[in-house]
Structures are given as C-alpha cells and as structure tokens.
Amino acid sequence: MQRHSHVREEVETAAEECQAKAEWFTRRKGASVVNRQTTSEAVPSPPCWLGEVVLIVQHLRKLGVLDAITSQVRFARRRFGCYEVIDFLAVLFGYAISGERTLEEFYERLLPFAQPFMALFDREKLPSRSALSRFLASVSLEATETLRTLFLADLFARPVDTERHTGTLVDRAGNARVVFDIDGTREAARQRALPKAEELPPPQRRLNKVCAPGYMGRKRGEVVRTRTVVSQAHSYQWLGSFGNRGNGLYREELRRGLTAIRSYLEAHHLAPTSALLRLDGQYGTGAVITDLAGFPFVMRGKDYSVLDQESVQSRLHLPADQQFSRPESSLVRQLYDCPDVPVGKTGSCCRVVVATHPATEKKSRIGHTRKGVVYELFFTDLPQDAFTASDVVALYLHRGAFEPVLSDEDEELDPDRWCSHSPAGQEAWQIISQWVWNLRLELGHQLSPTALRTTEFAPPVTKSTPEQAPVQGYAKPAVALPWKAGRFCGQDFALQPDGTLACPAHGLRNETYRLRKNGRE
C-alpha cells in the first residue's frame, strides 16, 4: 500500500509540474490559458447536409411550393392521427437531400434535430418510421399524380437562366431544336429462398406489388422494377419518372413521357416540331413510330425485317452515301440512306439509315449479322437536307452522354432504392428525388451562372447554288445543253428500285450482261 501511494504521489507531482510548465510557456507566448472541459453526456453534432436542407426548404417556401403541396396533395385515410401529408413529404425531401444510404441511418442522424427540422416546414412533430411506412403504403395514385403535376408546374415556372434559354441543337438547315432523352432504368431486388411444402401456405412477398421477374442487365436479383425517365439534354433537368413491375409497360410510359414533353414545349412557347427525341433500341419498332406522331425522333431500330424489303436491298447494292468513324474506335461504318421505308406491321414510313461493317471473329453485341456483314438500323424522320446519314448516326451515338447523367443521379440521390412496397409510394419518392435534382441545378446556376450550350452540327446553308455539292448521295440530273434541244435530258429518266433507268420513249430496257473471263457478270 505504501508503494502504491508513493507512486500516486509521484504521478500527481509530475502532472502539476507539466501543468506549471504549460502555463509558463503560454504566458511567455502572450496567449491566454485554454481550459478544456469534458463530460460523459453525448452532444450530437448537426449533420453536414442540414444546411442544404435549410437552403432548399426556404427556397420552396419563398416560391409558395410548400403551401401548394399542403393544400392540393390530399387523400382520405383512416387513423391519420395528428399528421398531414406535408409531414411525410418533408421527411422524403430531407432523405433525398441527405444522401443517407437508408431511412434508418437518416432517422438516426435526424432525431436529435427533429424539432428544428420540422419547424422549417411549419410543423411540430416528426413522423416515426412506422408512420412513414404506413403512409407510403396507403397513398393513392391520385395523390401521387397531383404531386407530379406540382413538380412539373414548379419546373415550368422558372427557367434555368434569366433569359429563358432552353439550349438548342442547330441543324444544317439552320433550324433550332430542343433535344430530349428517353430511356429506361431498372432496379433489381434480392429475395430469400422460402420453403415449399403442401402443408405450408403460398409465400407472400412484400415486393410483389412493385417488382416482377424480368430482364436484370448486370444487376443481381430475382425480381426487378423498370422505370422510364425523361431528361432535357441541354439543361439535364428531369421531366418525369414512370415506373412499373418487371420490364415495365414501355409504350404506356412513353406516352406519359410525351405528355410531359408537350407540356414543357407549351410552357416555353415552342412547337412539337422543334423537339427532337432520342430513344434507345427498345423503342425501334413501327408501333412506337406511330406513337411518336408529331415529334421528330431518332432511335436505333430492332425490326431487321426491314432489310428484306426490295427498296432497301436495291439501295444496299449501290455505293454507300457516307462513311462514319469515331476517333476512339477503328471501326468504319458504311452508311446507306433509305427514305420512306415502311416499318413493322403498321406500315409506318420513316427514313432508315443502314450502317454496315465487316463482322469479326467475336460476335457483335449490336446489330444483325448476315453473310459476314453486320447491319445496324437507325430510324428517324429528320429531313435529309438538315441531317445527313452521318449526322443521324452521330446524333444517336451522342446519347451516350445520357448515361453519365443516370450515373450521377444514382450517386447523388439513388432514387431506385426501396422506400415503399406500394407502387404509388415508390413513385412519390422518385418524384421527390427528381425534384431535389432540379432544385440543385437551379440554385447552382444562380450561384454560378452559365449559358446553356448550343450545338451546331455544321454551319447552316442559307443559299443554294448550282455549283454547290449535294449534302449527301448523288446530285439531281442536269438539264441538257441548248444544242441538245428536243432530245431527252437527264430528268426524263426515272431511277428504278433495282438501280436501272426507265427510258421515256421505249420503256424499261433490260441490261445486257456479258460473261467475263473470271466468271463474273
């Protein structure tokens, strides 16, 4: 005991000497003494994202958006308690802004600051996680569509910049077009294996209402949910998200996306013909072309029966219109422009650009291979004088810039994560996510204004001259010189689908075939 007391005295003496030296050094430097205090009670620090929540919520309050949500987004439900719809949407807004991985982690960070958080929305009590789950499970589709209407109204009410620019793409004819990207994205869900026996009831999965078996892509899971998203390609603003179970109802979702695009054009006083839609190969059928009536489009075709048509085969036997290559690839495509080709059972006519290149030993992931040649189809209704065949292919391949936008959305917001087991609840969460994305773009542009870009494929041609070369393909037949007056000129000979010319005096003459030494004609 004496030994331990002696050691304790030595330690206390050493501590006092160290403190005296520290105070002497502090006085020598002319600084004040720093007193450190510790406590066993936990004092949580504010989350790093709480400042952004304050900024965005105050912006929405100033614009009257929160009042509109409170008065318009309503639905009847029993046992609603002391909560209103705005209470649950406030949680979703905060969850989208926070970037927390799960709702559980978000609530853990938010609970110490629940009262000031809800005060931003003029509310008093934070809904519990179970109350939020019950709300999302019971929210109606009508309430979700009302929320979508407010989302679009807020988007159309204010332009990105002060001059109401939308960003444009200028074609060779000098026409300005606004480009929209439409594509599908999917989220897979893992499901545990359940025992199956006659005495056991059939299994009931919680995700049966929002998921179904379908194409997974590179994602792992047993069931999947697909949603179609619409983006303005110049400002990167979202115009909508429309989801369904499994592989989705892509034509129904496309029609709803076209409604949102039409509303966007009306808000900016633009005609539907000034839009330009870029779609993935999933939409490359004649039925979809019928749905797109009135909207210019470009997309990859998947109906390869078009190659068997006589007009297309005749065009493929003639020299190619253009060649297309990209700096990062050694692949060179031969482009054949075929106007007014009927596609699909509906017979919808459109312009078809056929791109060919030799097949390699490795099977091509894109296109259809026939006799050592890979064929790719591109469907469009853009005029030839405004977009050459090379322009059409380049315009479609430029939609690769849409993939980084989806990647950034997954990294910043991850709207595909599961918040509800009901379709309406999951749709409401994804609408809020896109709303936060658009608000970040708007406020970021106010902080650092940047003019929206204008893409010009080539300088517009204002005047056409006889000496000017054609944009692509062959020039029109020339009129005969004066000394040939009374004779037939080039315009009198009509080009036939098989590549021959029809003589106006003697009808269509058969070509003479001579057998060469090598056996070829």
Contacts in CASP RR format, 6 or more apart in sequence:
PFRMAT RR
TARGET T0000
AUTHOR 0000-0000-0000
METHOD contacts of the structure
MODEL  1
MQRHSHVREEVETAAEECQAKAEWFTRRKGASVVNRQTTSEAVPSPPCWL
GEVVLIVQHLRKLGVLDAITSQVRFARRRFGCYEVIDFLAVLFGYAISGE
RTLEEFYERLLPFAQPFMALFDREKLPSRSALSRFLASVSLEATETLRTL
FLADLFARPVDTERHTGTLVDRAGNARVVFDIDGTREAARQRALPKAEEL
PPPQRRLNKVCAPGYMGRKRGEVVRTRTVVSQAHSYQWLGSFGNRGNGLY
REELRRGLTAIRSYLEAHHLAPTSALLRLDGQYGTGAVITDLAGFPFVMR
GKDYSVLDQESVQSRLHLPADQQFSRPESSLVRQLYDCPDVPVGKTGSCC
RVVVATHPATEKKSRIGHTRKGVVYELFFTDLPQDAFTASDVVALYLHRG
AFEPVLSDEDEELDPDRWCSHSPAGQEAWQIISQWVWNLRLELGHQLSPT
ALRTTEFAPPVTKSTPEQAPVQGYAKPAVALPWKAGRFCGQDFALQPDGT
LACPAHGLRNETYRLRKNGRE
23 33 0 8 1.000
26 32 0 8 1.000
26 33 0 8 1.000
26 34 0 8 1.000
44 112 0 8 1.000
44 113 0 8 1.000
46 113 0 8 1.000
47 98 0 8 1.000
47 109 0 8 1.000
47 110 0 8 1.000
47 113 0 8 1.000
49 94 0 8 1.000
49 97 0 8 1.000
49 98 0 8 1.000
49 99 0 8 1.000
50 113 0 8 1.000
50 117 0 8 1.000
52 97 0 8 1.000
53 93 0 8 1.000
53 94 0 8 1.000
53 97 0 8 1.000
53 98 0 8 1.000
53 117 0 8 1.000
53 120 0 8 1.000
54 120 0 8 1.000
55 443 0 8 1.000
56 93 0 8 1.000
56 97 0 8 1.000
56 436 0 8 1.000
56 439 0 8 1.000
56 440 0 8 1.000
56 443 0 8 1.000
57 66 0 8 1.000
57 93 0 8 1.000
57 120 0 8 1.000
57 121 0 8 1.000
58 120 0 8 1.000
59 439 0 8 1.000
59 443 0 8 1.000
60 66 0 8 1.000
60 439 0 8 1.000
61 67 0 8 1.000
61 120 0 8 1.000
63 154 0 8 1.000
63 157 0 8 1.000
63 158 0 8 1.000
65 150 0 8 1.000
65 154 0 8 1.000
66 86 0 8 1.000
66 121 0 8 1.000
66 122 0 8 1.000
68 150 0 8 1.000
68 153 0 8 1.000
69 85 0 8 1.000
69 86 0 8 1.000
69 89 0 8 1.000
69 147 0 8 1.000
69 150 0 8 1.000
70 84 0 8 1.000
70 85 0 8 1.000
70 86 0 8 1.000
72 146 0 8 1.000
72 150 0 8 1.000
73 85 0 8 1.000
73 86 0 8 1.000
73 89 0 8 1.000
73 143 0 8 1.000
73 146 0 8 1.000
73 147 0 8 1.000
73 150 0 8 1.000
74 85 0 8 1.000
74 143 0 8 1.000
75 85 0 8 1.000
75 139 0 8 1.000
75 140 0 8 1.000
75 142 0 8 1.000
75 143 0 8 1.000
77 135 0 8 1.000
77 138 0 8 1.000
82 125 0 8 1.000
83 125 0 8 1.000
83 127 0 8 1.000
83 131 0 8 1.000
83 135 0 8 1.000
84 123 0 8 1.000
85 135 0 8 1.000
85 143 0 8 1.000
86 121 0 8 1.000
86 123 0 8 1.000
87 118 0 8 1.000
87 121 0 8 1.000
87 123 0 8 1.000
87 125 0 8 1.000
87 126 0 8 1.000
87 127 0 8 1.000
88 127 0 8 1.000
88 131 0 8 1.000
88 132 0 8 1.000
88 135 0 8 1.000
88 136 0 8 1.000
89 147 0 8 1.000
89 428 0 8 1.000
89 432 0 8 1.000
90 117 0 8 1.000
90 118 0 8 1.000
90 120 0 8 1.000
90 121 0 8 1.000
90 123 0 8 1.000
91 126 0 8 1.000
91 127 0 8 1.000
91 132 0 8 1.000
92 419 0 8 1.000
92 428 0 8 1.000
92 429 0 8 1.000
92 432 0 8 1.000
93 432 0 8 1.000
93 435 0 8 1.000
93 436 0 8 1.000
94 106 0 8 1.000
94 110 0 8 1.000
94 117 0 8 1.000
95 103 0 8 1.000
95 106 0 8 1.000
95 419 0 8 1.000
96 413 0 8 1.000
96 415 0 8 1.000
96 429 0 8 1.000
96 432 0 8 1.000
96 433 0 8 1.000
96 435 0 8 1.000
96 436 0 8 1.000
97 436 0 8 1.000
98 106 0 8 1.000
98 109 0 8 1.000
98 110 0 8 1.000
99 106 0 8 1.000
99 412 0 8 1.000
99 413 0 8 1.000
99 414 0 8 1.000
100 106 0 8 1.000
100 109 0 8 1.000
101 417 0 8 1.000
102 417 0 8 1.000
103 129 0 8 1.000
103 132 0 8 1.000
103 419 0 8 1.000
104 129 0 8 1.000
107 129 0 8 1.000
110 117 0 8 1.000
110 126 0 8 1.000
111 126 0 8 1.000
114 126 0 8 1.000
115 124 0 8 1.000
115 126 0 8 1.000
117 126 0 8 1.000
118 124 0 8 1.000
118 125 0 8 1.000
118 126 0 8 1.000
127 135 0 8 1.000
133 420 0 8 1.000
136 419 0 8 1.000
136 420 0 8 1.000
136 422 0 8 1.000
136 424 0 8 1.000
136 425 0 8 1.000
136 426 0 8 1.000
136 428 0 8 1.000
136 429 0 8 1.000
137 420 0 8 1.000
137 421 0 8 1.000
137 422 0 8 1.000
137 425 0 8 1.000
138 422 0 8 1.000
139 422 0 8 1.000
139 424 0 8 1.000
139 425 0 8 1.000
139 428 0 8 1.000
140 424 0 8 1.000
141 423 0 8 1.000
141 424 0 8 1.000
141 427 0 8 1.000
143 424 0 8 1.000
143 428 0 8 1.000
144 424 0 8 1.000
144 425 0 8 1.000
144 427 0 8 1.000
144 428 0 8 1.000
144 431 0 8 1.000
147 428 0 8 1.000
147 431 0 8 1.000
147 432 0 8 1.000
148 240 0 8 1.000
148 427 0 8 1.000
148 431 0 8 1.000
151 240 0 8 1.000
151 431 0 8 1.000
151 434 0 8 1.000
151 435 0 8 1.000
152 239 0 8 1.000
152 240 0 8 1.000
152 260 0 8 1.000
152 263 0 8 1.000
152 264 0 8 1.000
154 435 0 8 1.000
154 438 0 8 1.000
155 237 0 8 1.000
155 239 0 8 1.000
155 264 0 8 1.000
155 438 0 8 1.000
156 263 0 8 1.000
156 264 0 8 1.000
156 267 0 8 1.000
156 268 0 8 1.000
158 442 0 8 1.000
159 165 0 8 1.000
159 166 0 8 1.000
159 268 0 8 1.000
160 235 0 8 1.000
160 237 0 8 1.000
160 441 0 8 1.000
160 442 0 8 1.000
160 445 0 8 1.000
160 452 0 8 1.000
161 445 0 8 1.000
161 449 0 8 1.000
161 451 0 8 1.000
161 452 0 8 1.000
162 449 0 8 1.000
164 268 0 8 1.000
165 451 0 8 1.000
165 452 0 8 1.000
166 178 0 8 1.000
166 232 0 8 1.000
166 234 0 8 1.000
166 235 0 8 1.000
166 268 0 8 1.000
166 270 0 8 1.000
166 452 0 8 1.000
167 178 0 8 1.000
167 234 0 8 1.000
167 235 0 8 1.000
167 452 0 8 1.000
167 453 0 8 1.000
167 454 0 8 1.000
168 176 0 8 1.000
168 177 0 8 1.000
168 178 0 8 1.000
168 234 0 8 1.000
168 454 0 8 1.000
168 455 0 8 1.000
169 176 0 8 1.000
169 177 0 8 1.000
169 178 0 8 1.000
169 179 0 8 1.000
169 234 0 8 1.000
169 276 0 8 1.000
169 454 0 8 1.000
169 455 0 8 1.000
169 456 0 8 1.000
169 457 0 8 1.000
170 176 0 8 1.000
170 177 0 8 1.000
170 454 0 8 1.000
170 455 0 8 1.000
170 456 0 8 1.000
170 457 0 8 1.000
170 460 0 8 1.000
171 177 0 8 1.000
171 382 0 8 1.000
171 386 0 8 1.000
171 387 0 8 1.000
171 391 0 8 1.000
171 457 0 8 1.000
171 460 0 8 1.000
172 385 0 8 1.000
172 386 0 8 1.000
172 387 0 8 1.000
172 388 0 8 1.000
172 391 0 8 1.000
172 457 0 8 1.000
172 458 0 8 1.000
172 460 0 8 1.000
172 461 0 8 1.000
172 471 0 8 1.000
173 383 0 8 1.000
173 385 0 8 1.000
173 386 0 8 1.000
173 460 0 8 1.000
173 461 0 8 1.000
174 386 0 8 1.000
174 460 0 8 1.000
174 461 0 8 1.000
175 274 0 8 1.000
175 386 0 8 1.000
176 274 0 8 1.000
176 454 0 8 1.000
177 274 0 8 1.000
177 275 0 8 1.000
177 276 0 8 1.000
177 296 0 8 1.000
178 232 0 8 1.000
178 234 0 8 1.000
178 265 0 8 1.000
178 268 0 8 1.000
178 270 0 8 1.000
178 274 0 8 1.000
178 275 0 8 1.000
178 276 0 8 1.000
179 232 0 8 1.000
179 233 0 8 1.000
179 234 0 8 1.000
179 275 0 8 1.000
179 276 0 8 1.000
179 277 0 8 1.000
179 278 0 8 1.000
180 230 0 8 1.000
180 231 0 8 1.000
180 232 0 8 1.000
180 233 0 8 1.000
180 239 0 8 1.000
180 261 0 8 1.000
180 275 0 8 1.000
180 276 0 8 1.000
180 277 0 8 1.000
180 278 0 8 1.000
181 230 0 8 1.000
181 231 0 8 1.000
181 233 0 8 1.000
181 278 0 8 1.000
181 399 0 8 1.000
181 402 0 8 1.000
181 405 0 8 1.000
182 228 0 8 1.000
182 229 0 8 1.000
182 230 0 8 1.000
182 231 0 8 1.000
182 254 0 8 1.000
182 257 0 8 1.000
182 277 0 8 1.000
182 278 0 8 1.000
182 279 0 8 1.000
182 280 0 8 1.000
182 283 0 8 1.000
183 228 0 8 1.000
183 229 0 8 1.000
183 279 0 8 1.000
183 280 0 8 1.000
183 399 0 8 1.000
183 402 0 8 1.000
183 406 0 8 1.000
184 226 0 8 1.000
184 227 0 8 1.000
184 228 0 8 1.000
184 229 0 8 1.000
184 250 0 8 1.000
184 280 0 8 1.000
184 282 0 8 1.000
185 226 0 8 1.000
185 227 0 8 1.000
185 229 0 8 1.000
185 406 0 8 1.000
185 416 0 8 1.000
186 215 0 8 1.000
186 216 0 8 1.000
186 217 0 8 1.000
186 219 0 8 1.000
186 224 0 8 1.000
186 225 0 8 1.000
186 226 0 8 1.000
186 227 0 8 1.000
186 246 0 8 1.000
186 416 0 8 1.000
187 219 0 8 1.000
187 224 0 8 1.000
187 225 0 8 1.000
187 416 0 8 1.000
187 417 0 8 1.000
187 418 0 8 1.000
188 216 0 8 1.000
188 219 0 8 1.000
188 220 0 8 1.000
188 221 0 8 1.000
188 222 0 8 1.000
188 223 0 8 1.000
188 224 0 8 1.000
189 207 0 8 1.000
189 211 0 8 1.000
189 221 0 8 1.000
189 222 0 8 1.000
189 223 0 8 1.000
189 224 0 8 1.000
189 225 0 8 1.000
189 418 0 8 1.000
190 220 0 8 1.000
190 221 0 8 1.000
190 222 0 8 1.000
191 205 0 8 1.000
191 207 0 8 1.000
191 221 0 8 1.000
191 222 0 8 1.000
191 223 0 8 1.000
194 203 0 8 1.000
196 203 0 8 1.000
205 211 0 8 1.000
205 223 0 8 1.000
206 421 0 8 1.000
207 223 0 8 1.000
207 418 0 8 1.000
207 421 0 8 1.000
209 245 0 8 1.000
209 421 0 8 1.000
209 422 0 8 1.000
209 423 0 8 1.000
210 225 0 8 1.000
210 245 0 8 1.000
210 418 0 8 1.000
210 420 0 8 1.000
210 421 0 8 1.000
210 422 0 8 1.000
210 423 0 8 1.000
210 426 0 8 1.000
211 223 0 8 1.000
211 224 0 8 1.000
211 225 0 8 1.000
211 245 0 8 1.000
211 246 0 8 1.000
212 223 0 8 1.000
212 224 0 8 1.000
212 225 0 8 1.000
212 245 0 8 1.000
212 246 0 8 1.000
213 222 0 8 1.000
213 223 0 8 1.000
213 224 0 8 1.000
213 246 0 8 1.000
214 223 0 8 1.000
214 224 0 8 1.000
214 246 0 8 1.000
214 247 0 8 1.000
215 224 0 8 1.000
215 247 0 8 1.000
216 224 0 8 1.000
223 246 0 8 1.000
224 246 0 8 1.000
224 247 0 8 1.000
225 243 0 8 1.000
225 244 0 8 1.000
225 245 0 8 1.000
225 246 0 8 1.000
225 416 0 8 1.000
225 426 0 8 1.000
226 243 0 8 1.000
226 244 0 8 1.000
226 246 0 8 1.000
226 247 0 8 1.000
226 248 0 8 1.000
226 250 0 8 1.000
227 241 0 8 1.000
227 242 0 8 1.000
227 243 0 8 1.000
227 244 0 8 1.000
227 253 0 8 1.000
227 416 0 8 1.000
227 430 0 8 1.000
228 241 0 8 1.000
228 242 0 8 1.000
228 243 0 8 1.000
228 250 0 8 1.000
228 253 0 8 1.000
228 254 0 8 1.000
228 256 0 8 1.000
228 257 0 8 1.000
229 238 0 8 1.000
229 240 0 8 1.000
229 241 0 8 1.000
229 242 0 8 1.000
229 406 0 8 1.000
230 238 0 8 1.000
230 239 0 8 1.000
230 240 0 8 1.000
230 241 0 8 1.000
230 257 0 8 1.000
230 260 0 8 1.000
230 261 0 8 1.000
231 237 0 8 1.000
231 238 0 8 1.000
231 239 0 8 1.000
231 402 0 8 1.000
231 405 0 8 1.000
232 239 0 8 1.000
232 264 0 8 1.000
233 278 0 8 1.000
233 401 0 8 1.000
233 402 0 8 1.000
234 452 0 8 1.000
234 453 0 8 1.000
235 441 0 8 1.000
235 452 0 8 1.000
236 405 0 8 1.000
236 441 0 8 1.000
237 437 0 8 1.000
237 438 0 8 1.000
237 441 0 8 1.000
238 434 0 8 1.000
238 437 0 8 1.000
238 438 0 8 1.000
239 257 0 8 1.000
239 260 0 8 1.000
239 261 0 8 1.000
239 264 0 8 1.000
240 257 0 8 1.000
240 260 0 8 1.000
240 431 0 8 1.000
240 434 0 8 1.000
241 415 0 8 1.000
241 427 0 8 1.000
241 430 0 8 1.000
241 431 0 8 1.000
241 434 0 8 1.000
242 252 0 8 1.000
242 253 0 8 1.000
242 256 0 8 1.000
242 257 0 8 1.000
242 427 0 8 1.000
243 253 0 8 1.000
243 423 0 8 1.000
243 427 0 8 1.000
243 430 0 8 1.000
244 252 0 8 1.000
244 253 0 8 1.000
244 423 0 8 1.000
245 423 0 8 1.000
250 282 0 8 1.000
250 283 0 8 1.000
251 287 0 8 1.000
251 288 0 8 1.000
251 291 0 8 1.000
254 283 0 8 1.000
254 288 0 8 1.000
254 291 0 8 1.000
255 291 0 8 1.000
258 291 0 8 1.000
258 292 0 8 1.000
258 295 0 8 1.000
261 275 0 8 1.000
261 277 0 8 1.000
261 295 0 8 1.000
262 272 0 8 1.000
265 271 0 8 1.000
265 272 0 8 1.000
265 274 0 8 1.000
265 275 0 8 1.000
272 294 0 8 1.000
272 295 0 8 1.000
273 294 0 8 1.000
273 295 0 8 1.000
273 296 0 8 1.000
275 295 0 8 1.000
275 296 0 8 1.000
276 296 0 8 1.000
276 297 0 8 1.000
276 298 0 8 1.000
276 382 0 8 1.000
276 395 0 8 1.000
277 292 0 8 1.000
277 295 0 8 1.000
277 296 0 8 1.000
277 297 0 8 1.000
277 298 0 8 1.000
277 299 0 8 1.000
278 297 0 8 1.000
278 298 0 8 1.000
278 299 0 8 1.000
278 395 0 8 1.000
278 396 0 8 1.000
278 398 0 8 1.000
278 399 0 8 1.000
278 402 0 8 1.000
279 288 0 8 1.000
279 297 0 8 1.000
279 298 0 8 1.000
279 299 0 8 1.000
280 299 0 8 1.000
280 300 0 8 1.000
280 399 0 8 1.000
281 299 0 8 1.000
281 300 0 8 1.000
281 301 0 8 1.000
281 302 0 8 1.000
282 302 0 8 1.000
283 299 0 8 1.000
284 299 0 8 1.000
284 300 0 8 1.000
284 301 0 8 1.000
284 302 0 8 1.000
284 303 0 8 1.000
284 379 0 8 1.000
285 301 0 8 1.000
285 302 0 8 1.000
285 303 0 8 1.000
285 343 0 8 1.000
285 344 0 8 1.000
286 303 0 8 1.000
286 343 0 8 1.000
286 344 0 8 1.000
286 345 0 8 1.000
286 346 0 8 1.000
286 347 0 8 1.000
286 348 0 8 1.000
287 344 0 8 1.000
287 345 0 8 1.000
287 346 0 8 1.000
287 348 0 8 1.000
288 299 0 8 1.000
289 297 0 8 1.000
289 343 0 8 1.000
289 346 0 8 1.000
289 348 0 8 1.000
289 350 0 8 1.000
289 379 0 8 1.000
290 346 0 8 1.000
290 348 0 8 1.000
296 380 0 8 1.000
296 381 0 8 1.000
296 382 0 8 1.000
297 379 0 8 1.000
297 380 0 8 1.000
297 381 0 8 1.000
298 378 0 8 1.000
298 379 0 8 1.000
298 380 0 8 1.000
298 382 0 8 1.000
298 392 0 8 1.000
298 395 0 8 1.000
298 396 0 8 1.000
299 378 0 8 1.000
299 379 0 8 1.000
299 380 0 8 1.000
299 396 0 8 1.000
300 366 0 8 1.000
300 376 0 8 1.000
300 377 0 8 1.000
300 378 0 8 1.000
300 379 0 8 1.000
300 396 0 8 1.000
301 377 0 8 1.000
301 378 0 8 1.000
301 379 0 8 1.000
302 377 0 8 1.000
303 343 0 8 1.000
303 344 0 8 1.000
303 377 0 8 1.000
304 367 0 8 1.000
304 368 0 8 1.000
304 375 0 8 1.000
304 377 0 8 1.000
305 344 0 8 1.000
306 312 0 8 1.000
306 341 0 8 1.000
306 343 0 8 1.000
306 344 0 8 1.000
306 352 0 8 1.000
306 377 0 8 1.000
307 313 0 8 1.000
307 316 0 8 1.000
307 354 0 8 1.000
307 368 0 8 1.000
307 370 0 8 1.000
307 375 0 8 1.000
307 377 0 8 1.000
309 341 0 8 1.000
309 342 0 8 1.000
310 497 0 8 1.000
310 498 0 8 1.000
311 338 0 8 1.000
311 341 0 8 1.000
311 497 0 8 1.000
312 338 0 8 1.000
312 341 0 8 1.000
312 352 0 8 1.000
312 354 0 8 1.000
314 497 0 8 1.000
314 498 0 8 1.000
314 499 0 8 1.000
315 336 0 8 1.000
315 337 0 8 1.000
315 338 0 8 1.000
315 354 0 8 1.000
316 336 0 8 1.000
316 354 0 8 1.000
316 356 0 8 1.000
317 499 0 8 1.000
318 336 0 8 1.000
318 499 0 8 1.000
320 334 0 8 1.000
320 335 0 8 1.000
320 336 0 8 1.000
320 356 0 8 1.000
321 335 0 8 1.000
321 336 0 8 1.000
321 337 0 8 1.000
321 388 0 8 1.000
321 389 0 8 1.000
321 472 0 8 1.000
321 473 0 8 1.000
322 335 0 8 1.000
322 388 0 8 1.000
322 389 0 8 1.000
322 390 0 8 1.000
322 472 0 8 1.000
322 473 0 8 1.000
323 332 0 8 1.000
323 333 0 8 1.000
323 334 0 8 1.000
323 335 0 8 1.000
323 390 0 8 1.000
324 332 0 8 1.000
324 333 0 8 1.000
324 335 0 8 1.000
324 355 0 8 1.000
324 389 0 8 1.000
324 390 0 8 1.000
324 393 0 8 1.000
324 394 0 8 1.000
325 331 0 8 1.000
325 332 0 8 1.000
325 333 0 8 1.000
326 397 0 8 1.000
331 357 0 8 1.000
332 357 0 8 1.000
333 355 0 8 1.000
333 356 0 8 1.000
333 357 0 8 1.000
333 376 0 8 1.000
333 393 0 8 1.000
334 355 0 8 1.000
334 356 0 8 1.000
334 357 0 8 1.000
335 353 0 8 1.000
335 354 0 8 1.000
335 355 0 8 1.000
335 389 0 8 1.000
335 390 0 8 1.000
335 393 0 8 1.000
336 353 0 8 1.000
336 354 0 8 1.000
336 355 0 8 1.000
336 356 0 8 1.000
336 389 0 8 1.000
337 351 0 8 1.000
337 353 0 8 1.000
337 384 0 8 1.000
337 388 0 8 1.000
337 389 0 8 1.000
337 472 0 8 1.000
337 473 0 8 1.000
338 351 0 8 1.000
338 352 0 8 1.000
338 353 0 8 1.000
338 354 0 8 1.000
339 351 0 8 1.000
339 384 0 8 1.000
340 349 0 8 1.000
340 350 0 8 1.000
340 351 0 8 1.000
341 349 0 8 1.000
341 350 0 8 1.000
341 351 0 8 1.000
341 352 0 8 1.000
342 348 0 8 1.000
342 349 0 8 1.000
343 349 0 8 1.000
343 350 0 8 1.000
343 352 0 8 1.000
343 379 0 8 1.000
350 379 0 8 1.000
350 380 0 8 1.000
350 381 0 8 1.000
351 379 0 8 1.000
351 380 0 8 1.000
351 381 0 8 1.000
351 382 0 8 1.000
351 384 0 8 1.000
351 392 0 8 1.000
352 377 0 8 1.000
352 378 0 8 1.000
352 379 0 8 1.000
353 377 0 8 1.000
353 378 0 8 1.000
353 380 0 8 1.000
353 389 0 8 1.000
353 392 0 8 1.000
353 393 0 8 1.000
354 375 0 8 1.000
354 376 0 8 1.000
354 377 0 8 1.000
354 378 0 8 1.000
355 375 0 8 1.000
355 376 0 8 1.000
355 377 0 8 1.000
355 378 0 8 1.000
355 393 0 8 1.000
356 373 0 8 1.000
356 374 0 8 1.000
356 375 0 8 1.000
356 376 0 8 1.000
357 373 0 8 1.000
357 374 0 8 1.000
358 372 0 8 1.000
358 373 0 8 1.000
358 374 0 8 1.000
359 369 0 8 1.000
359 372 0 8 1.000
359 373 0 8 1.000
359 374 0 8 1.000
363 369 0 8 1.000
364 374 0 8 1.000
366 376 0 8 1.000
367 374 0 8 1.000
367 375 0 8 1.000
367 376 0 8 1.000
367 377 0 8 1.000
368 374 0 8 1.000
368 375 0 8 1.000
368 376 0 8 1.000
369 375 0 8 1.000
378 392 0 8 1.000
378 393 0 8 1.000
378 396 0 8 1.000
380 387 0 8 1.000
380 392 0 8 1.000
382 392 0 8 1.000
384 471 0 8 1.000
384 472 0 8 1.000
385 461 0 8 1.000
385 471 0 8 1.000
387 395 0 8 1.000
387 457 0 8 1.000
388 471 0 8 1.000
388 472 0 8 1.000
389 472 0 8 1.000
390 472 0 8 1.000
391 457 0 8 1.000
391 458 0 8 1.000
394 457 0 8 1.000
395 457 0 8 1.000
409 415 0 8 1.000
409 433 0 8 1.000
409 437 0 8 1.000
410 416 0 8 1.000
412 437 0 8 1.000
413 433 0 8 1.000
413 436 0 8 1.000
413 437 0 8 1.000
415 429 0 8 1.000
415 430 0 8 1.000
415 433 0 8 1.000
415 434 0 8 1.000
416 430 0 8 1.000
418 426 0 8 1.000
419 425 0 8 1.000
419 426 0 8 1.000
419 429 0 8 1.000
420 426 0 8 1.000
420 428 0 8 1.000
420 429 0 8 1.000
461 468 0 8 1.000
461 471 0 8 1.000
469 475 0 8 1.000
470 476 0 8 1.000
476 491 0 8 1.000
477 489 0 8 1.000
477 490 0 8 1.000
477 491 0 8 1.000
477 493 0 8 1.000
478 489 0 8 1.000
478 490 0 8 1.000
479 489 0 8 1.000
479 490 0 8 1.000
479 491 0 8 1.000
480 487 0 8 1.000
480 488 0 8 1.000
480 489 0 8 1.000
480 490 0 8 1.000
488 503 0 8 1.000
488 504 0 8 1.000
488 505 0 8 1.000
492 504 0 8 1.000
493 501 0 8 1.000
493 502 0 8 1.000
493 503 0 8 1.000
493 504 0 8 1.000
494 501 0 8 1.000
494 502 0 8 1.000
495 501 0 8 1.000
496 502 0 8 1.000
496 508 0 8 1.000
500 508 0 8 1.000
500 509 0 8 1.000
500 511 0 8 1.000
502 508 0 8 1.000
503 509 0 8 1.000
513 521 0 8 1.000
514 521 0 8 1.000
515 521 0 8 1.000
END
